[in-house]
Amino acid sequence: MTGDDLREKRRPRRLLSIGAAVALIGGSSYVAMVAGLARSILVMRLIGPSGRGIQRYTGIIKGYLANSSVAFRHGLSKELPLAIGADDDRRAEEIENAAYVAVSAVTAVFALGLLLYAILLSPHDWETRVALAIGAGVLLAEELVQLYWCVLRSWSNFAPLAVGELVRTAAQFVLMVAGAALLGITGVMLGWLAATLVILLYLHLVSRIVVRAHWDWQHVLRLGVVGLPIAVISFSDVVLRTVDGYILGSVWGAEPLGQYSVAMQMATYLFALPSAGGFVIWPRVLEAYGAEDGEPVQRRQVMLATIAAAALMPVAGGLAFIALPVLVPLVVPDFVPSVPAAQVLSMAAALLAVPIATNAALVASNREAVVIACKLAGAVVSAAGVWYVVAHQGALVWVAWASGAGFAVAAIASVHVQLGRLFTVGRCWAEVGLTMAPLAWSAGALWVTYALVAGAGLEPTELDGAVVALFTFLVLSSPCLIYGHLRTGLGRRAARMLRGRFRHE
């Protein structure tokens, strides 16, 4: 394949502007998120807490094993755009081939291991073993989907990705819900595998990528070395956010994990808000660290994002805290026992958001090991706390508290290490305290809100009491928003964004 042939196959006929690409990908992601929430509710109602626990446990195991080859994928994401930018199409093709062969081979080994474990060694019940066996196929198929995703994104071919997200959403909705209705958790897993194969087939057809199965050690090793630091950070982040569920599912089984999955899902949904902002923060932080005499810019970029997350996320978590006791009985009544744990993790999600900018700054200054250490320290705290709760037959809400303690350790450690490079010792600790202050204020605002609502003779778990509680909490937590605005100008930035949007509509 010549260089011109490669560009003809990979490049879209018309390159989208950055704004159009963001709108396209963002719009499809928004549709996917809404449809995914609806799918989760339907599946949870059909399979109940026990089936949901099996699905969540399989997803956690699959997520851990997916990190076995993620270094090569991260290496591809960095090296392929460099080759494309240098107009070196031969090298670009070699990088693609090396990444596909390496990821496919490594993932296949771990998928086979999971399959053999499910069939021969797993001590779990039959439904869990079947789910793990199907999960092995999902693992391999999803990693190949991610490879296609990376290649098409590197060539700025965003339209197939946006359509692909919609294809994935529709396929998962139809096949997983139908599978749940027909075969329970086994049907859900088969639907998950079938939907992944559908999106894999779609991406293969639209990308026209042909892989030459040639093991090029030079390219494989380079991709692995380039992507390894980010891969380890990714793995440590996965461990931090899922070690509670893994221990719970391994020791207590599917039913408690299924109940607790609502809490984990709530934290994931709330974390998606700042995580999306991370796509914007990341290049800005890198630019600041690449500039000459960039310390003032570094300080501004890191502090703006950190304070914004610290001020906004506890308020969002508090609103979820109030809404959960009303919504869960309506949409998934079998999961009502999970409400207290979900409320705790809704607030703790703020702690996941706070260090996004400081972690990016540490990576930009080649201190990936510090980010990994902070996350793993938090994971150890979570694991120890959850293990203690599980061993002493504690309530699910205490599992959530233990997990939140791990989030706090990881967040405070990252913020303190990075701000210690920007400020004096005293100022550093003051800023760390101010970063945690909105969360403490919001927790206090929740306590006062519930006291006021109860004093008014209303029940906060009923619709009228919840509406009053939401309004009261917004008023009481407004100092967090005011603080964020005074420190970062959040209000002005939001107003400028809205004016720009309306101007273009």
Secondary structure, 3 states (H helix, E strand, C coil): CCHHHHHHHHCCCCCCCHHHHHHHHHHHHHHHHHHHHHHHHHHHHHHHHHHHHHHHHHHHHHHHHHCCCHHHHHHHHHHHHHHHHCCCHHHHHHHHHHHHHHHHHHHHHHHHHHHHHHHHHCCCCHHHHHHHHHHHHHHHHHHHHHHHHHHHHHCCCHHHHHHHHHHHHHHHHHHHHHHHHHHCHHHHHHHHHHHHHHHHHHHHHHHCCCCCCCCCHHHHHHHHHHHHHHHHHHHHHHHHHHHHHHHHHHHCCHHHHHHHHHHHHHHHHHHHHHHHHHHHHHHHHHHHHHCCCCHHHHHHHHHHHHHHHHHHHHHHHHHHHHHHHHHHHHHCHHHHHHHHHHHHHHHHHHHHHCCHHHHHHHHHCCCHHHHHHHHHHHHHHHHHHHHHHHHCCCCHHHHHHHHHHHHHHHHHHHHHHHHCCCCCHHHHHHHHHHHHHHHHHHHHHHHHHHHHHHHCCCCCCCHHHHHHHHHHHHHHHHHHHHHHHHHHCHHHHHHHHHHHHHHHC
